[in-house]
């Protein structure tokens, strides 16, 4: 008989009596321990189902030394996270992968510098089994905190923080930012554009640095005209402002590579306000191929990266680290940084 919703909670002893085994055997089965015959495991699971038994998570943690939870730390304010579809797509990939492994997701943001102390205390307090961190900046203390806590961690984006080259190579997932930027600029050159500007993200983040480097490589110059470079901060308002700066500094520009679709939408607003026709007078190429590319007017030529898959891969790598058996069996290729493909998608804007 299944327990009544408001009745007494089924106990481990009740499951043991129903299955005809000892309390210790039930504990081993529900906590994932070894050494129990398959037939006995099946009897225990059947008893668990019939009685509606729910294991005590605190007690299980004492046995397994696992919390069943992972911290996802985004080094940005929550206002930025919830206004940029990049983060939503990446979190969707992470959440689906963790849910499939019956692992909980704990989301943490960095709103102010004081938040680093709070996050550091939490990460070192044994509340989570591992961490996923992304949108890190060059001076970010989060990686050092995770290292001091001995916490298995996977990063989103190529490591660029101080000390990243020391010790074991950090595990991370990234896209081919430099190659994607080269595709974008070569496409514009192939369309006959010669005064190609770039709107970057913050240059204390490796994704922005790599995209700027790809822009330079495609142009074939280490030092392009500084009037053609502006920082849009990876926000729509920043893209709008940066486009205005570029038009003021280089009114003869005929194309712009914008290092995110969100910034590209801002840039398109400025171009419309200045009476510049896209793509006739100024061609525009973005980066990401998320919702803002479809919303753009005209539809945005952009570099596609599979952000949701990148989230899945981050979670998958961490789950391998957290499973000693799988980590021991995994070869070097399975526990190594992953770089995903970037691919140009041509639409009407450029």
Protein Blocks (a to p, Z undefined) as FASTA:
>chain_A
ZZdfklccddfklmmmmnopafklmmmmmnopghiafklmmmmmmmmmmnopacdfklmm
mmnopghiacdddfbdfklmmmpmklmmmmmmmmmmmmmnopacdddddfbfklmmmmmm
mmmnopafbdcdehiafklcklmmmmmnopacddedjdfbehklgcjddddddddfklmm
mmmmmmmmmnopabdcdddddfkbfklmmmmmmmmmmnopabdcfklgccehlpaklmmm
mmmmmmmmmmmbcbdcdfbfklmmmmmmmmmmnopacfklmccddehjpmklmmpccddd
dddddfklmmmmmmmmmmmmmmmklmmmpcfklmccddddddddddfkZZ
